[in-house]
Amino acid sequence: MAVFQYIVKDDGGNRKEGQISASTLDNAIQKLTTQEQVIIRIKEQDTSWDFLGPFLDEINLSVEKMKHRIPLGNLVFFTRQLATMFSAGLTLERAIHGLAVEEKHSRLKKVLTKVAENIRKGLNLSEALSRHPGVFSNLYIALTKAGEASGNLNEILDQLATYLENLDDTRRKVRSAMTYPIFMMVFMIMMVSAMFIWIIPKFSDVYAQLGANLPAATRTLVGMSQWMSANFGSILLFSLLTLLGIWLISKTKKGGFVIDSIKLKLPIFGSLINQAILNKFCKTFGILIGAGVPVLDSTKLLSKVVDNRVFEEATNEASNYIREGYNISTALRRTELFPPIMLQLASTGEETGELDSLLDRAADYYYKQVTALVERMTTLIEPLLILAVGVVIAIMVVITYLPVFHLGAALQSGL
């Protein structure tokens, strides 16, 4: 049960601050309003020290996602085909059963078969999908439910397929931009490790037999090689434990916030991640508003979709401002995280009643920004990384061969 800090006013206008325990924010508001008090502000208390429960929930959720992971491309194809078949007049049960028969991915095939069976038993689509949270996200289920309520399920499914395609394309662009630099860094670490563990020791044995006085740079390199060879197992274990520790820390509330903050501040990559998150935020918000999902429900879903603790906190903060009576653009502005272009478009959308279309336009803008950044990184960073790897290896080779350049003096010293 969560603890909420609140500020209220009673009938006499007296201000009162305190704490209240409730399972959800809505339950806390309900408890306070039944006492005939006007809520000025209410916020969940920071329980970062009591992190074991949420931490284990995050770990279990991550494990469940890995166990039931379905490629996004398969989900996009299913959603698009379902929208087309439902628009053509097929029943949901028949359409999903037909897609399950044709599905090649074994895990998704089983899930679709169960969904079709549950629909045959009388469940509606959103209820059948909600039984598979590892495959269908809360956003997917919420939009499906909104389509059922409004009677335009086929249009919602079509929009959802387009949204997932955009999400998949953006994710693929970000990964393609980051894959090559990561590969080059790993390649450089492997090459340097191989030189330290296998190549340099062979040269150091030869130099030891000659009894030559080695240059200071070569002595340093040989010393590092000997230390690394003697402690290779410990270094590898420490590296693996460090990566595991970072992953576990990222699953805590505070640790995840710090790590995500660092990601957003990385040179070049931080800007790319930021633009990708804004694209997802605007696209998701636009489709939720367009589907008729209430604003507070939309912001609650948004906080789970952005996949970044910094934006999650900002979205929750904006949700509290909206609950206090602020409009959407003002609430987002007060978080001091969202950029002016997006805020201006949101404000214009509220004034004209076209918030969903203007948010979609903002998402297109940030998608173009992601594309431009990926092209720029491909053009500039790849040659620089190749040059950096070449320079590092060249320096090590030169230092290793430095005594060979003075082989005559080394041999005379050995005699």
N, C-alpha and C positions, 0 to 999 in steps of 0.2 A: 504494500500500500504506500502510495506517494504522499509526501508532505508538501503543502502549498502555503506560501506566504501571501497574505492579503492585506489590502487597505480598504476599509469600508466607511460609510457614513450612515448613522442611524437617523431616525425620524427627526431628532432634534438638531441634526447637522453636525453632530460630534464625530470627529475623525477617530478611527480605531484601527490598530494594526495587530496582527496575530498570525497564528498558524492553524491549519486545519488538515486533517488526514482524510484522504479519499482515494478511491481506486483510479479515478480519472479526473481530468480537469473539469469536465462537464458535471460530474457528481459533486465536486467541490463547489462549483457555482450554484448548483441546485440547493445544497445545504445552506449556503450563505443567503440566498434570495428568500428561502422559506422563513428566515428570521427577520424579514422586512428590513433588510439593509441594502443600501445602494453600493455596489462594488465599484471602487475606483481603480484598483489594480490587483491582479492576482497572478502569481507566478510560482512554478514548481521550485521547491527548495533544492539547492545544490546538495546532492547526496553522493559526491564523488568519493568520499571515504567508505561509503557502504556500496562498494562496487562489485562484490562477489556475485550477487544474483544477476544483475544485468550483464556482467562479464561472461558468466556461464551461458546465458541466453544467446549472447552474440556468437560464442563459440559453437553452440548447438546449431544456430541458424546457418553459420558458415559451412558446417559439416553437412547439413541437410541440402544446402544449395549445391555443394560439390557432388553429393550422392545422386541428386535428381536433376543435374544440370542438363538442359536441352539447348542445343545451338540456337542462337537468336534467328538465324536464317530459316531454320525449320519452322519456328513459331510464326515468323512473318508469312511464310508460304501457306501455313495452315489458316491463319487469320484471313488472308486475302482470298483464298479459295472458299472459305466458309461464307464470307460476305457475298461472293459471286453466286454461290449455290443457293444461299438463302434468298437473295434478290430474285433468282430465277424461279422461286416458288417451292423449292424443296423444303421439307420439314427439317428442323435442327437435328433431330435424332437420325434421320436418314442421311443428311449431309455429313455429319460427323462420323457416322458409321462408315460411309463410303471413303472418307479421307483416312480413317484408321486403317482400312484394308489396303490402301495404296501407300501408306506411310512406310518409309524405309528405316527410320530411326526406331530401334526396338523399344526404347524407354517411352518415347512419345506415342508410339503405337499402342502400348498398354494403357497409357493415360487416356488417350482418346477413346479407346474401347470402353473403359470404365465410365467416362463422361457420357457416352452414348447410352450405356445401360442405365445410368442414373436419370437421364432425361426420359427414357422409356418408362421408368418407375414413377414419373410425375414431377420430378424436380425441374425448376427452370434452369436456364443456361448458367446464370451467375452462381446459383447454389451448387450446381454440378462442378463448375470450375473451382469454386472455393474449397473443395475437398482435396485439391492438389496445389497447396500453397508453394511447394518447391518448384513448380512449373509455371503457374500463372500468378503474377504479382498482384498486390492489392490494387494497383492502378488498373490493371487489366480487368479485374473482377468488378471494380467500381464503375468503370466505363460501360461494361456489359450490363450491369444493373441499371445504369442511367438510360441505356438504350432500350431496355425492356420496359422501363417506366414511361418513357416518352413515346414508345411505339415506333421508333426509327432505328431498330437494332441493326439493320443492314447498313445504314449510313454510318453508324457509330463503329461497326466492325471495319468498314472501309477506311474510316479515319484512323482507327487504331492500327491497321496494317500499314498505312502511310507513315504514321508516327514511328512504328517499330522499324520500318525501312530506314527512316531518317536517323534513328538512334543507332542502328547497326552500321550505317555508312559513316556517321561521325566517329563512332567507337573504332571502326576499322582505320580511319584516317589518323586518329590519335595514336593507335598502336603501331601503324606503319611508320609514323614519324619517330616513335620512341624505340622501335625494335632495333634499327640499325645502330644507333649510338650505344645501346646496351650491349648488342652483340660485339661491337668493336672494343668496348671496355672489358668485357669478359675475355675476348680473344687476347687483348694486351696483357691482362692479368695471368692468363694461362701461359703465354709466351715468356713473360718475365719469370714466372715460377719455374718453368722448364729450364731456363738458363741458370737460375740460382741453384736448382736441385741436381741437374745432370751435367750441364755443359761447363759451367765455371769450375766445379770441383775437378774435372779432368785437366783443365789448364793449371789449376793450383797445384796438382800433383807433379806436373811437369816442371813448374817453376820451383817447387820444393826440391826436386832432384838436382836441378841446376844450382841451387843454393844462391840464386840471384837476389839482389836487393830490389824489391818491387816498388814501383811508384806508389805514392800515398793513396791515390784514387783506386788503384788496383787492389792494394791491401784492404781498403775499406770494403770493396766489392767482394773480395774473397772471404772476409770476416762475416759479412752479411750472408753469403752463400752457406758457410759452415753452420751458422746459427739457424738458418732456415731449414737446412737438411736435417739437423739434429732435432728440430722441433716441428717438423712438418705435420705430424699427426695432431699435435696440440693446436697448431694454427688452424688446421682444417676443422677440428672439433669446435674451437672457439668461434670460427666464422659461422658454422651451422647453428650454434647456440645463439649467436648474436642475431641472425636472421629470424630464428624462432622467437626470440625475445621481442624483437621489433614487431613481429606479427601479432604476438599476444598483447603487447602494449597497445597496438592499433585497435584492439577490440574493446579496450576500456574507454570510458567517456572522455576523460581528460587526455589520455595518451593519444587517442584517435584525433582529438581536436588539435593537439600540438603537431602531430605528423601531417595532418591535412593542411595545417597552416604553413608548414615548411614546404609542402608540395606547391602551394600557390605562390610561394616567394622564390621558387627556383628560377634561375635565369633561363629565359626562352621557354623552357618546358612549363613553367608556372603560368605564363600567359596562355599557352596552348590549353592547359587543363582548365583554366578559368573560362576561356571562351567556349570550350566544350560543355562545361557545366551550365553556363548561361544559355546555350543553345537548348540543352535538355530542359532547363527550368522553364523557359519561355514556351517551348513547344508543348510541354506537358500541361502547363497552366492554361494555355490557349485551348487545348483540346478538352480539358476538364470544364472550363467555363462554357465553351461551345456546346458541350453535352448536357449542360444544365445542372452540373454538380454544384452544391452550395459552396460559397467561397471558403468558409472555415474547413469544410471537408476537403476541399481542394488543397489548401495549404498544409493540412495534415498529411495528405498523400504526397505532396511535393517534398516535404521534409524527409520522406523515406526514399524518394526517387533520385535525389541529387547526388547521392553517394559521396558526400563530403561533409564532415562534421561542422566545418565553418559555415557553409551555406545552410546546413540543417538547423544550426542554432539561430541563424539570421531569419530563416523562414518561420521558426517557432516564435521568435520575438515579434516578427511582423504579424503573425496570427494573433498574438495577444493585443497588439495595437488595434487590429481590425475589430476584435471583440470589444475593445473599449470605445469604438465608434469612429475610428479613423478610416478614411477611404484607402483603397489598396495601394495607390501610388505613394501616398503620404506614409503609410505603414512601412513600405519597402524602403523609402528614403530615410526614415528614422533609424534603420539598422546600419546605415553608413557603409554598406557593402556593395549594393547594386549600382551599376554605372548610370550616368545621366541620360544616355541615349535610351536605355530601356525604361527608365523612370518617366521620361518625356512621352514615349509611346504609350505607356500604361495610363498616364494621366489623360492623354488625348483620347484613348479608348474608352475611359470612364465617362468623359464628357460627351462623346458621340454615341455611346452605347455599342461600340464595336470593339470591345476589349479583346475578345478572342482573336479577331482577324489581325489586330495590331500586335498582339503578342506573337502571333504566327509570323508576322513580318519581322519582328525583332529576332525570332529564332532563325529566320532565313539570313538575316544580317550576320549573326554570330556564326552560322554555318559557313558563310563565305569567308569570315575571318579565320576560322579553323583551316579551311582549304588553303587560304593564302599563307598562313603560318607553316603549314606542312610543306608547301612548295618552296618556301624560303629556306626552311630547315634542310630540305633535300638538296637544295642548290649550294648552301654555304657550309653546313655542319659536316656533311659526309666527307668532302675533301679535307677539311680541317682535322677531322678525326683520323683519317688515313695518314695525314702528315704527322700528327702527334704520335701515333703508334710507331711510325717509321723513325721518328726522331728519338724516341725512348729506346727502341731496340738498337738503333745505330750507336747511341751513346754507350750503351752497355757493351756492345761488340768492340768499340774502339778502346774502352777502358780495359776490357779483357785482353785485347791484343797489344796493348801499349808496351809491355815488356818485349814482345816479339820485334817491335820496331828498333829496339836496342839490343838485338840478339847477340851481337858481337861482344858488347860490354858484359852482358849477362854470362856468356860462356867463359870469358876471361875471369870474371869474378868466381865462377864455379871451379876453375882450375886453381 
